[in-house]
Amino acid sequence: MILKGRNEGVDHAAESWLATTELAGNADAALRLSRAIDPIRYGFIKREPLNLADCIGTAADIVIELLIAGQVPTPCAIRAAVTNPPNMKSAEAREEERAEAKLLKAMVSADYDTLGEKLSSAVALHWVNHGIGPTWQEAWQSDAVVNWWISGLGEVPEYRLARNPMFAILDRAGWLASNRSPRSLCAGRRFHVRFYGDHVSLAPAATVGYLVARHIGIYRRLHDDHSPTWDELAAAATDAKGIPLFFNTNDGRAQQRWLVTQGWVRIEKDQLRRGDRAKAETRRRTALRKAAAAALQAA
């Protein structure tokens, strides 16, 4: 079985080994180390597995450096590093980088709406001009991002230090959306509804995505597996308070891209259907309700 996904199949041995290092709790590092430990599970049949028992001393330092660099620490990669040692950073240098990354994250957190509006606008314009999303690197190099960093920091920081916190914060805030597909980066819900005030739901993007998918599922059950149109969705879909999810049909149709990108909706034969993320969320909520009911009965 070939495992895919950032949080699927992470080896407990990898997590335990990383727990005593500076990468403790780093999901990406745990996934890369898991691939090195048990490559067959990830489809790399001919790759030599990594024995963590051998990863001590200099070898352990090399493993950490490879993980920090975004590489899978295969035995081959480690042997190459031993023969041609990388430029190993001192503990002081790594501490300085961590401090800088923390500062950059704090800056984005403090002003994410300003940055989010500027960057999502640039991403939306890229779609208009090219019919596809920019890469993260292209988005990072956009005038909107460059000018924002210069105005707040006086310079543009290193991409590798600021990229993950910046894009993660803007994704959670609903300004951006993306998936693992190349050039999937697109403007999120906040970009589309920023001018509508309280005329549309202010619920988080994930909540809106689930509600849209739920409405599609209910509609299909009531209409012999026929999907609603965007006219019908925009007119009927609301949040728990009865506030519309979309301002009008054009608004709903414009938001289709991020809903599809994040897996809440899929298009099949030109019809709106529930996406994989929506189905997974439904299963999760059903399991929670069953567990709660079982707990009440047991009490």
PASEBA-1860 file (N, C-alpha, C; in nm, 3 decimals):
! residues 299
1> MILKGRNE> 0.085/-0.120/0.000/0.000/0.000/0.000/0.088/0.124/0.000 ~ 0.067/0.214/-0.097/0.144/0.337/-0.102/0.067/0.445/-0.027 ~ 0.128/0.498/0.077/0.062/0.599/0.159/0.087/0.737/0.103 ~ -0.019/0.818/0.102/-0.007/0.955/0.055/-0.069/1.048/0.159 ~ -0.024/1.174/0.157/-0.081/1.272/0.249/0.015/1.307/0.359 ~ 0.006/1.431/0.404/0.103/1.484/0.499/0.096/1.416/0.636 ~ -0.025/1.376/0.677/-0.040/1.324/0.811/-0.073/1.175/0.815 ~ -0.067/1.108/0.699/-0.100/0.966/0.696/0.026/0.881/0.704
9> GVDHAAES> 0.022/0.777/0.787/0.128/0.680/0.789/0.258/0.725/0.851 ~ 0.255/0.829/0.933/0.378/0.873/0.999/0.422/0.767/1.098 ~ 0.547/0.726/1.088/0.601/0.619/1.172/0.621/0.669/1.315 ~ 0.574/0.589/1.413/0.589/0.629/1.554/0.737/0.637/1.593 ~ 0.818/0.552/1.533/0.962/0.555/1.564/1.023/0.688/1.519 ~ 0.975/0.737/1.404/1.024/0.866/1.354/0.985/0.978/1.450 ~ 0.860/0.977/1.494/0.813/1.080/1.588/0.891/1.074/1.718 ~ 0.918/0.953/1.768/0.991/0.937/1.893/1.135/0.986/1.880
17> WLATTELA> 1.196/0.954/1.766/1.334/0.997/1.744/1.342/1.149/1.735 ~ 1.247/1.210/1.667/1.247/1.355/1.651/1.209/1.428/1.779 ~ 1.142/1.357/1.871/1.094/1.422/1.993/1.207/1.480/2.079 ~ 1.327/1.427/2.062/1.440/1.475/2.141/1.526/1.575/2.063 ~ 1.475/1.620/1.949/1.552/1.712/1.865/1.476/1.843/1.849 ~ 1.536/1.936/1.778/1.473/2.065/1.753/1.355/2.055/1.657 ~ 1.337/1.939/1.596/1.226/1.919/1.503/1.110/1.845/1.568 ~ 1.107/1.840/1.701/0.998/1.774/1.772/0.865/1.838/1.734
25> GNADAALR> 0.769/1.754/1.696/0.637/1.804/1.660/0.625/1.855/1.518 ~ 0.734/1.850/1.441/0.731/1.897/1.302/0.676/1.785/1.213 ~ 0.553/1.802/1.166/0.486/1.696/1.089/0.556/1.666/0.958 ~ 0.607/1.771/0.892/0.675/1.749/0.764/0.802/1.668/0.782 ~ 0.879/1.702/0.887/1.002/1.629/0.914/0.971/1.484/0.950 ~ 0.865/1.463/1.027/0.828/1.326/1.066/0.789/1.244/0.944 ~ 0.721/1.306/0.850/0.681/1.234/0.729/0.803/1.198/0.645 ~ 0.898/1.291/0.630/1.018/1.261/0.551/1.102/1.153/0.618
33> LSRAIDPI> 1.113/1.159/0.749/1.190/1.056/0.820/1.120/0.921/0.810 ~ 0.987/0.921/0.813/0.911/0.796/0.798/0.937/0.733/0.662 ~ 0.948/0.816/0.560/0.976/0.764/0.426/1.114/0.702/0.418 ~ 1.205/0.757/0.496/1.339/0.701/0.498/1.342/0.568/0.573 ~ 1.265/0.559/0.681/1.264/0.439/0.766/1.198/0.322/0.695 ~ 1.084/0.347/0.632/1.008/0.239/0.568/0.970/0.280/0.427 ~ 1.064/0.285/0.334/1.037/0.336/0.199/0.935/0.254/0.121 ~ 0.925/0.124/0.148/0.833/0.040/0.072/0.689/0.086/0.092
41> RYGFIKRE> 0.655/0.130/0.213/0.518/0.175/0.241/0.479/0.295/0.156 ~ 0.580/0.368/0.110/0.554/0.488/0.030/0.581/0.466/-0.118 ~ 0.602/0.339/-0.156/0.617/0.308/-0.298/0.759/0.305/-0.350 ~ 0.860/0.325/-0.261/1.000/0.324/-0.305/1.059/0.186/-0.277 ~ 1.026/0.092/-0.364/1.058/-0.048/-0.339/1.208/-0.074/-0.337 ~ 1.284/-0.005/-0.420/1.427/-0.031/-0.432/1.512/0.053/-0.337 ~ 1.449/0.139/-0.259/1.527/0.228/-0.172/1.568/0.156/-0.044 ~ 1.691/0.173/-0.005/1.743/0.114/0.119/1.680/0.184/0.239
49> PLNLADCI> 1.627/0.108/0.337/1.565/0.171/0.454/1.670/0.226/0.550 ~ 1.632/0.326/0.624/1.720/0.388/0.723/1.702/0.320/0.857 ~ 1.812/0.283/0.921/1.809/0.225/1.054/1.837/0.335/1.156 ~ 1.738/0.372/1.234/1.754/0.481/1.329/1.859/0.450/1.436 ~ 1.884/0.322/1.461/1.984/0.285/1.560/2.123/0.332/1.519 ~ 2.142/0.350/1.388/2.271/0.396/1.338/2.283/0.548/1.338 ~ 2.172/0.615/1.366/2.170/0.762/1.357/2.208/0.823/1.491 ~ 2.335/0.820/1.520/2.387/0.879/1.642/2.507/0.967/1.606
57> GTAADIVI> 2.538/1.058/1.693/2.653/1.144/1.671/2.642/1.226/1.544 ~ 2.746/1.221/1.462/2.750/1.298/1.338/2.637/1.259/1.244 ~ 2.606/1.129/1.239/2.499/1.082/1.151/2.366/1.144/1.190 ~ 2.342/1.157/1.322/2.218/1.220/1.369/2.213/1.367/1.327 ~ 2.326/1.436/1.338/2.332/1.577/1.297/2.301/1.591/1.147 ~ 2.353/1.498/1.069/2.331/1.503/0.924/2.183/1.479/0.893 ~ 2.121/1.383/0.965/1.979/1.357/0.945/1.897/1.484/0.971 ~ 1.928/1.553/1.080/1.857/1.677/1.114/1.876/1.781/1.005
65> ELLIAGQV> 1.999/1.797/0.958/2.027/1.896/0.855/1.953/1.864/0.725 ~ 1.948/1.737/0.689/1.877/1.697/0.568/1.727/1.724/0.582 ~ 1.672/1.696/0.700/1.530/1.722/0.722/1.500/1.871/0.719 ~ 1.586/1.951/0.780/1.567/2.096/0.779/1.572/2.148/0.636 ~ 1.656/2.086/0.554/1.669/2.127/0.414/1.555/2.075/0.327 ~ 1.461/2.001/0.388/1.347/1.951/0.313/1.375/1.823/0.237 ~ 1.481/1.749/0.275/1.518/1.627/0.204/1.485/1.503/0.287 ~ 1.470/1.391/0.219/1.450/1.263/0.287/1.587/1.206/0.322
73> PTPCAIRA> 1.614/1.181/0.451/1.748/1.135/0.491/1.769/0.986/0.464 ~ 1.780/0.950/0.339/1.806/0.811/0.302/1.950/0.774/0.340 ~ 1.979/0.646/0.358/2.117/0.605/0.385/2.214/0.657/0.280 ~ 2.170/0.658/0.155/2.255/0.707/0.047/2.286/0.855/0.066 ~ 2.185/0.933/0.103/2.205/1.077/0.124/2.297/1.102/0.243 ~ 2.284/1.020/0.346/2.368/1.036/0.465/2.513/1.001/0.433 ~ 2.534/0.892/0.358/2.670/0.854/0.321/2.735/0.962/0.236 ~ 2.656/1.021/0.146/2.710/1.128/0.062/2.749/1.248/0.147
81> AVTNPPNM> 2.669/1.276/0.249/2.699/1.390/0.336/2.822/1.364/0.422 ~ 2.842/1.237/0.461/2.962/1.203/0.539/3.087/1.220/0.455 ~ 3.077/1.178/0.327/3.191/1.191/0.236/3.217/1.337/0.201 ~ 3.109/1.412/0.182/3.120/1.553/0.148/3.031/1.632/0.245 ~ 3.080/1.656/0.366/2.998/1.715/0.472/2.934/1.846/0.429 ~ 2.803/1.862/0.459/2.737/1.988/0.430/2.787/2.096/0.525 ~ 2.750/2.216/0.495/2.790/2.328/0.581/2.701/2.327/0.704 ~ 2.743/2.249/0.804/2.662/2.230/0.924/2.655/2.360/1.003
89> KSAEAREE> 2.534/2.401/1.037/2.517/2.525/1.111/2.536/2.501/1.259 ~ 2.591/2.598/1.325/2.611/2.587/1.469/2.478/2.598/1.541 ~ 2.478/2.557/1.667/2.355/2.568/1.747/2.313/2.713/1.760 ~ 2.413/2.802/1.770/2.382/2.944/1.782/2.315/2.997/1.655 ~ 2.366/2.952/1.538/2.309/2.996/1.412/2.166/2.946/1.397 ~ 2.143/2.821/1.438/2.008/2.767/1.429/1.913/2.840/1.523 ~ 1.963/2.878/1.640/1.881/2.951/1.736/1.845/3.089/1.681 ~ 1.939/3.152/1.614/1.911/3.282/1.552/1.804/3.269/1.443
97> ERAEAKLL> 1.812/3.161/1.366/1.712/3.140/1.261/1.575/3.116/1.321 ~ 1.569/3.039/1.430/1.441/3.014/1.495/1.382/3.144/1.547 ~ 1.466/3.229/1.605/1.419/3.357/1.657/1.367/3.445/1.544 ~ 1.438/3.445/1.430/1.394/3.526/1.318/1.262/3.473/1.261 ~ 1.252/3.342/1.250/1.128/3.283/1.199/1.011/3.316/1.291 ~ 1.035/3.316/1.422/0.930/3.351/1.518/0.887/3.496/1.501 ~ 0.984/3.585/1.477/0.954/3.727/1.455/0.871/3.745/1.329 ~ 0.910/3.676/1.222/0.838/3.689/1.095/0.695/3.638/1.108
105> KAMVSADY> 0.679/3.529/1.180/0.544/3.475/1.202/0.460/3.574/1.280 ~ 0.520/3.638/1.381/0.447/3.737/1.462/0.405/3.856/1.377 ~ 0.492/3.898/1.285/0.459/4.011/1.198/0.339/3.978/1.109 ~ 0.339/3.859/1.050/0.228/3.819/0.964/0.100/3.809/1.046 ~ 0.109/3.750/1.165/-0.009/3.733/1.250/-0.071/3.866/1.289 ~ 0.014/3.967/1.307/-0.034/4.098/1.351/-0.101/4.177/1.240 ~ -0.076/4.143/1.114/-0.128/4.224/1.004/-0.170/4.135/0.887 ~ -0.227/4.017/0.918/-0.254/3.922/0.811/-0.366/3.967/0.718
113> DTLGEKLS> -0.457/4.052/0.767/-0.564/4.097/0.679/-0.512/4.189/0.569 ~ -0.420/4.277/0.605/-0.362/4.366/0.505/-0.284/4.286/0.402 ~ -0.197/4.198/0.451/-0.118/4.115/0.360/-0.208/4.022/0.281 ~ -0.308/3.964/0.347/-0.397/3.871/0.279/-0.473/3.934/0.165 ~ -0.523/4.056/0.187/-0.597/4.123/0.080/-0.505/4.154/-0.038 ~ -0.384/4.201/-0.009/-0.290/4.234/-0.116/-0.248/4.110/-0.194 ~ -0.212/4.004/-0.122/-0.162/3.884/-0.188/-0.273/3.810/-0.262 ~ -0.391/3.799/-0.201/-0.500/3.729/-0.268/-0.542/3.802/-0.396
121> SAVALHWV> -0.533/3.935/-0.394/-0.563/4.012/-0.515/-0.462/3.982/-0.624 ~ -0.334/3.972/-0.585/-0.230/3.941/-0.683/-0.248/3.800/-0.738 ~ -0.287/3.707/-0.653/-0.309/3.568/-0.698/-0.429/3.563/-0.792 ~ -0.536/3.633/-0.758/-0.654/3.635/-0.844/-0.621/3.694/-0.981 ~ -0.539/3.799/-0.983/-0.499/3.861/-1.109/-0.415/3.764/-1.193 ~ -0.332/3.683/-1.126/-0.253/3.583/-1.197/-0.344/3.483/-1.268 ~ -0.452/3.443/-1.202/-0.548/3.352/-1.264/-0.613/3.417/-1.386 ~ -0.647/3.544/-1.373/-0.709/3.615/-1.485/-0.615/3.621/-1.605
129> NHGIGPTW> -0.488/3.648/-1.578/-0.391/3.668/-1.685/-0.338/3.538/-1.744 ~ -0.333/3.431/-1.662/-0.268/3.308/-1.707/-0.358/3.184/-1.705 ~ -0.474/3.195/-1.643/-0.563/3.080/-1.637/-0.516/2.971/-1.545 ~ -0.422/3.003/-1.457/-0.365/2.907/-1.363/-0.304/2.985/-1.247 ~ -0.288/2.919/-1.134/-0.236/2.988/-1.017/-0.084/3.003/-1.022 ~ -0.032/3.099/-0.946/0.113/3.115/-0.936/0.172/3.007/-0.845 ~ 0.300/2.981/-0.858/0.369/2.897/-0.761/0.385/2.978/-0.632 ~ 0.419/2.912/-0.522/0.443/2.985/-0.398/0.558/3.083/-0.417
137> QEAWQSDA> 0.660/3.040/-0.491/0.775/3.127/-0.513/0.734/3.251/-0.592 ~ 0.650/3.234/-0.693/0.604/3.348/-0.772/0.518/3.441/-0.688 ~ 0.433/3.384/-0.604/0.350/3.467/-0.516/0.438/3.544/-0.418 ~ 0.542/3.477/-0.368/0.635/3.540/-0.274/0.706/3.659/-0.339 ~ 0.735/3.648/-0.467/0.809/3.753/-0.539/0.719/3.862/-0.595 ~ 0.589/3.850/-0.572/0.496/3.952/-0.624/0.521/4.086/-0.555 ~ 0.487/4.193/-0.624/0.507/4.327/-0.569/0.432/4.344/-0.438 ~ 0.313/4.281/-0.428/0.232/4.295/-0.307/0.308/4.245/-0.184
145> VVNWWISG> 0.372/4.129/-0.196/0.445/4.071/-0.084/0.574/4.148/-0.057 ~ 0.647/4.177/-0.163/0.774/4.249/-0.148/0.752/4.384/-0.079 ~ 0.652/4.458/-0.124/0.626/4.590/-0.066/0.578/4.580/0.078 ~ 0.500/4.477/0.109/0.452/4.461/0.247/0.568/4.435/0.342 ~ 0.660/4.347/0.303/0.774/4.318/0.390/0.865/4.441/0.404 ~ 0.888/4.510/0.296/0.976/4.627/0.302/0.917/4.736/0.391 ~ 0.786/4.755/0.382/0.723/4.859/0.463/0.725/4.825/0.611 ~ 0.720/4.697/0.644/0.716/4.658/0.785/0.850/4.620/0.844
153> LGEVPEYR> 0.939/4.563/0.760/1.066/4.511/0.810/1.185/4.587/0.754 ~ 1.164/4.658/0.645/1.275/4.730/0.582/1.348/4.648/0.478 ~ 1.314/4.519/0.469/1.377/4.430/0.372/1.290/4.307/0.355 ~ 1.318/4.231/0.252/1.246/4.105/0.230/1.325/3.993/0.298 ~ 1.264/3.920/0.392/1.335/3.814/0.463/1.361/3.693/0.373 ~ 1.435/3.597/0.426/1.461/3.475/0.350/1.331/3.399/0.327 ~ 1.314/3.355/0.206/1.193/3.283/0.166/1.170/3.160/0.254 ~ 1.275/3.083/0.280/1.259/2.957/0.354/1.217/2.980/0.498
161> LARNPMFA> 1.244/3.098/0.554/1.209/3.126/0.692/1.065/3.177/0.706 ~ 1.021/3.251/0.607/0.890/3.317/0.618/0.780/3.249/0.539 ~ 0.818/3.163/0.443/0.717/3.105/0.354/0.609/3.028/0.429 ~ 0.649/2.927/0.506/0.549/2.841/0.569/0.456/2.915/0.663 ~ 0.508/2.997/0.757/0.413/3.068/0.844/0.324/3.164/0.768 ~ 0.377/3.232/0.666/0.297/3.329/0.593/0.181/3.263/0.521 ~ 0.211/3.160/0.443/0.105/3.096/0.366/0.008/3.019/0.456 ~ 0.059/2.960/0.564/-0.029/2.886/0.656/-0.127/2.980/0.724
169> ILDRAGWL> -0.079/3.096/0.770/-0.166/3.192/0.838/-0.272/3.247/0.742 ~ -0.232/3.279/0.620/-0.327/3.335/0.524/-0.428/3.229/0.478 ~ -0.385/3.103/0.476/-0.477/2.995/0.443/-0.581/2.978/0.552 ~ -0.535/2.974/0.679/-0.629/2.959/0.790/-0.725/3.076/0.800 ~ -0.678/3.195/0.765/-0.762/3.314/0.771/-0.860/3.321/0.656 ~ -0.845/3.236/0.556/-0.938/3.233/0.444/-0.902/3.322/0.328 ~ -0.782/3.382/0.331/-0.742/3.468/0.220/-0.691/3.388/0.101 ~ -0.632/3.272/0.126/-0.577/3.188/0.020/-0.627/3.046/0.034
177> ASNRSPRS> -0.618/2.972/-0.074/-0.650/2.829/-0.071/-0.556/2.758/-0.167 ~ -0.522/2.634/-0.135/-0.435/2.555/-0.222/-0.448/2.408/-0.185 ~ -0.393/2.323/-0.270/-0.381/2.182/-0.238/-0.246/2.134/-0.290 ~ -0.227/2.003/-0.301/-0.096/1.952/-0.341/-0.072/1.957/-0.492 ~ -0.172/1.994/-0.568/-0.155/2.002/-0.713/-0.070/2.124/-0.749 ~ 0.016/2.111/-0.850/0.097/2.226/-0.893/0.009/2.344/-0.934 ~ 0.047/2.462/-0.892/-0.020/2.587/-0.929/-0.168/2.589/-0.890 ~ -0.199/2.528/-0.777/-0.338/2.529/-0.729/-0.369/2.652/-0.646
185> LCAGRRFH> -0.268/2.730/-0.610/-0.287/2.846/-0.523/-0.390/2.941/-0.583 ~ -0.492/2.977/-0.503/-0.596/3.067/-0.551/-0.645/3.154/-0.436 ~ -0.724/3.254/-0.470/-0.781/3.342/-0.369/-0.886/3.266/-0.289 ~ -0.889/3.289/-0.158/-0.983/3.220/-0.071/-1.112/3.298/-0.050 ~ -1.193/3.250/0.043/-1.325/3.309/0.065/-1.317/3.456/0.106 ~ -1.221/3.491/0.193/-1.213/3.629/0.241/-1.195/3.728/0.126 ~ -1.124/3.687/0.023/-1.105/3.774/-0.093/-1.239/3.806/-0.159 ~ -1.326/3.707/-0.168/-1.452/3.724/-0.240/-1.557/3.801/-0.161
193> VRFYGDHV> -1.555/3.790/-0.029/-1.664/3.850/0.051/-1.620/3.974/0.127 ~ -1.500/4.023/0.101/-1.445/4.131/0.184/-1.525/4.261/0.175 ~ -1.602/4.280/0.071/-1.678/4.405/0.056/-1.825/4.392/0.097 ~ -1.868/4.272/0.136/-2.010/4.249/0.161/-2.051/4.268/0.306 ~ -1.955/4.287/0.397/-1.988/4.310/0.537/-2.071/4.198/0.595 ~ -2.178/4.235/0.670/-2.261/4.134/0.734/-2.376/4.087/0.644 ~ -2.368/4.119/0.516/-2.468/4.068/0.422/-2.445/3.921/0.391 ~ -2.324/3.872/0.418/-2.294/3.730/0.399/-2.237/3.675/0.529
201> SLAPAATV> -2.237/3.543/0.541/-2.188/3.478/0.662/-2.041/3.508/0.688 ~ -2.010/3.535/0.813/-1.872/3.558/0.853/-1.808/3.432/0.912 ~ -1.872/3.318/0.891/-1.818/3.191/0.941/-1.685/3.160/0.873 ~ -1.596/3.086/0.942/-1.467/3.049/0.881/-1.486/2.975/0.749 ~ -1.384/2.982/0.665/-1.393/2.919/0.533/-1.425/2.771/0.543 ~ -1.364/2.701/0.640/-1.388/2.557/0.653/-1.535/2.529/0.686 ~ -1.595/2.614/0.770/-1.736/2.598/0.804/-1.823/2.621/0.682 ~ -1.792/2.726/0.606/-1.868/2.756/0.485/-1.856/2.641/0.385
209> GYLVARHI> -1.735/2.589/0.368/-1.715/2.478/0.276/-1.799/2.357/0.313 ~ -1.802/2.325/0.443/-1.883/2.211/0.488/-2.032/2.236/0.465 ~ -2.076/2.359/0.494/-2.218/2.390/0.477/-2.261/2.385/0.331 ~ -2.175/2.433/0.241/-2.205/2.427/0.098/-2.218/2.281/0.054 ~ -2.122/2.199/0.094/-2.126/2.057/0.057/-2.248/1.988/0.117 ~ -2.281/2.022/0.240/-2.398/1.962/0.305/-2.526/2.000/0.231 ~ -2.535/2.124/0.190/-2.653/2.168/0.116/-2.663/2.093/-0.017 ~ -2.550/2.073/-0.084/-2.550/1.998/-0.210/-2.598/1.855/-0.185
217> GIYRRLHD> -2.547/1.792/-0.078/-2.586/1.655/-0.049/-2.734/1.641/-0.019 ~ -2.788/1.733/0.062/-2.931/1.729/0.095/-3.015/1.752/-0.029 ~ -2.975/1.848/-0.110/-3.050/1.879/-0.232/-3.056/1.758/-0.324 ~ -2.943/1.688/-0.339/-2.938/1.573/-0.428/-3.028/1.459/-0.376 ~ -3.033/1.443/-0.243/-3.120/1.339/-0.187/-3.268/1.371/-0.212 ~ -3.301/1.499/-0.213/-3.440/1.541/-0.229/-3.482/1.554/-0.376 ~ -3.382/1.553/-0.466/-3.413/1.576/-0.608/-3.355/1.468/-0.698 ~ -3.365/1.344/-0.653/-3.327/1.228/-0.736/-3.185/1.241/-0.791
225> DHSPTWDE> -3.091/1.273/-0.703/-2.948/1.284/-0.739/-2.919/1.394/-0.840 ~ -3.006/1.491/-0.849/-2.980/1.606/-0.935/-2.921/1.717/-0.850 ~ -2.811/1.775/-0.894/-2.741/1.877/-0.815/-2.806/2.014/-0.828 ~ -2.789/2.098/-0.727/-2.838/2.236/-0.737/-2.749/2.317/-0.831 ~ -2.806/2.421/-0.888/-2.728/2.517/-0.966/-2.675/2.623/-0.870 ~ -2.585/2.707/-0.920/-2.537/2.815/-0.834/-2.648/2.914/-0.804 ~ -2.744/2.930/-0.892/-2.860/3.015/-0.863/-2.933/2.964/-0.740 ~ -2.954/2.832/-0.736/-3.027/2.771/-0.624/-2.944/2.774/-0.496
233> LAAAATDA> -2.816/2.747/-0.508/-2.729/2.750/-0.390/-2.722/2.890/-0.329 ~ -2.698/2.988/-0.415/-2.685/3.125/-0.366/-2.813/3.173/-0.300 ~ -2.928/3.126/-0.349/-3.055/3.171/-0.294/-3.091/3.101/-0.164 ~ -3.043/2.976/-0.145/-3.092/2.896/-0.031/-2.989/2.865/0.076 ~ -2.861/2.862/0.043/-2.759/2.819/0.139/-2.732/2.927/0.243 ~ -2.746/2.891/0.370/-2.722/2.985/0.480/-2.640/2.917/0.588 ~ -2.590/2.998/0.683/-2.520/2.939/0.797/-2.621/2.910/0.908 ~ -2.570/2.871/1.025/-2.658/2.832/1.137/-2.746/2.947/1.185
241> KGIPLFFN> -2.706/3.070/1.158/-2.784/3.187/1.199/-2.880/3.234/1.090 ~ -2.882/3.165/0.978/-2.969/3.203/0.870/-2.913/3.308/0.778 ~ -2.785/3.340/0.792/-2.721/3.441/0.708/-2.674/3.374/0.579 ~ -2.700/3.435/0.463/-2.660/3.373/0.336/-2.510/3.348/0.329 ~ -2.474/3.238/0.264/-2.332/3.208/0.244/-2.274/3.288/0.128 ~ -2.361/3.326/0.034/-2.316/3.400/-0.084/-2.402/3.524/-0.105 ~ -2.342/3.627/-0.159/-2.413/3.752/-0.181/-2.513/3.739/-0.296 ~ -2.472/3.671/-0.401/-2.559/3.646/-0.515/-2.502/3.530/-0.596
249> TNDGRAQQ> -2.564/3.501/-0.709/-2.519/3.388/-0.792/-2.376/3.408/-0.841 ~ -2.343/3.527/-0.886/-2.209/3.553/-0.936/-2.104/3.533/-0.826 ~ -2.139/3.573/-0.705/-2.046/3.554/-0.592/-2.024/3.405/-0.567 ~ -2.131/3.328/-0.567/-2.119/3.185/-0.544/-2.036/3.117/-0.652 ~ -2.064/3.151/-0.776/-1.990/3.090/-0.886/-1.841/3.128/-0.881 ~ -1.812/3.251/-0.840/-1.672/3.295/-0.830/-1.597/3.219/-0.721 ~ -1.670/3.174/-0.618/-1.605/3.103/-0.508/-1.590/2.954/-0.533 ~ -1.639/2.908/-0.647/-1.628/2.765/-0.678/-1.484/2.717/-0.678
257> RWLVTQGW> -1.392/2.803/-0.724/-1.253/2.758/-0.737/-1.193/2.718/-0.603 ~ -1.208/2.803/-0.500/-1.147/2.767/-0.372/-1.220/2.650/-0.307 ~ -1.350/2.640/-0.329/-1.426/2.528/-0.273/-1.380/2.395/-0.335 ~ -1.353/2.396/-0.464/-1.301/2.276/-0.530/-1.157/2.250/-0.488 ~ -1.077/2.356/-0.482/-0.936/2.344/-0.445/-0.918/2.279/-0.308 ~ -1.002/2.316/-0.214/-0.989/2.262/-0.079/-1.069/2.135/-0.056 ~ -1.130/2.082/-0.160/-1.194/1.951/-0.150/-1.334/1.951/-0.095 ~ -1.396/2.068/-0.078/-1.533/2.071/-0.027/-1.634/2.036/-0.138
265> VRIEKDQL> -1.601/2.074/-0.259/-1.690/2.054/-0.373/-1.611/1.992/-0.487 ~ -1.674/1.912/-0.567/-1.613/1.862/-0.691/-1.714/1.878/-0.804 ~ -1.664/1.884/-0.924/-1.750/1.897/-1.042/-1.748/1.767/-1.119 ~ -1.863/1.710/-1.137/-1.874/1.584/-1.211/-1.984/1.597/-1.315 ~ -1.946/1.586/-1.440/-2.041/1.601/-1.551/-2.115/1.734/-1.540 ~ -2.039/1.839/-1.510/-2.091/1.975/-1.499/-2.189/1.994/-1.384 ~ -2.192/1.899/-1.290/-2.280/1.911/-1.175/-2.198/1.927/-1.048 ~ -2.251/2.004/-0.953/-2.185/2.023/-0.824/-2.207/1.899/-0.738
273> RRGDRAKA> -2.098/1.845/-0.685/-2.105/1.729/-0.596/-2.023/1.755/-0.472 ~ -2.046/1.679/-0.366/-1.963/1.690/-0.246/-1.822/1.640/-0.274 ~ -1.722/1.710/-0.220/-1.584/1.670/-0.239/-1.537/1.573/-0.133 ~ -1.416/1.523/-0.148/-1.361/1.424/-0.054/-1.346/1.481/0.087 ~ -1.307/1.607/0.097/-1.291/1.666/0.230/-1.426/1.676/0.300 ~ -1.529/1.708/0.225/-1.663/1.718/0.284/-1.710/1.581/0.334 ~ -1.683/1.478/0.255/-1.723/1.344/0.296/-1.647/1.300/0.422 ~ -1.518/1.332/0.427/-1.438/1.296/0.545/-1.488/1.370/0.668
281> ETRRRTAL> -1.524/1.497/0.651/-1.575/1.575/0.764/-1.710/1.521/0.812 ~ -1.792/1.477/0.719/-1.920/1.418/0.757/-1.899/1.291/0.838 ~ -1.804/1.207/0.794/-1.774/1.084/0.869/-1.722/1.118/1.008 ~ -1.637/1.221/1.017/-1.582/1.260/1.147/-1.692/1.306/1.242 ~ -1.782/1.387/1.192/-1.890/1.439/1.277/-1.986/1.329/1.318 ~ -2.012/1.235/1.226/-2.099/1.122/1.259/-2.037/1.037/1.369 ~ -1.907/1.014/1.359/-1.837/0.934/1.462/-1.841/1.003/1.597 ~ -1.826/1.135/1.597/-1.832/1.210/1.723/-1.970/1.201/1.787
289> RKAAAAAL> -2.074/1.212/1.704/-2.211/1.202/1.757/-2.238/1.064/1.815 ~ -2.191/0.960/1.746/-2.210/0.824/1.795/-2.135/0.803/1.926 ~ -2.013/0.855/1.935/-1.935/0.842/2.057/-2.002/0.914/2.172 ~ -2.056/1.032/2.145/-2.123/1.108/2.250/-2.249/1.036/2.297 ~ -2.323/0.978/2.202/-2.445/0.904/2.238/-2.411/0.780/2.320 ~ -2.302/0.713/2.282/-2.259/0.593/2.356/-2.217/0.630/2.498 ~ -2.151/0.745/2.512/-2.107/0.790/2.644/-2.225/0.822/2.733 ~ -2.330/0.880/2.674/-2.450/0.912/2.752/-2.521/0.785/2.798
297> QAA> -2.526/0.687/2.709/-2.590/0.561/2.746/-2.512/0.489/2.855 ~ -2.380/0.494/2.844/-2.295/0.429/2.944/-2.310/0.497/3.081 ~ -2.333/0.628/3.079/-2.348/0.701/3.205/-2.484/0.669/3.269
END
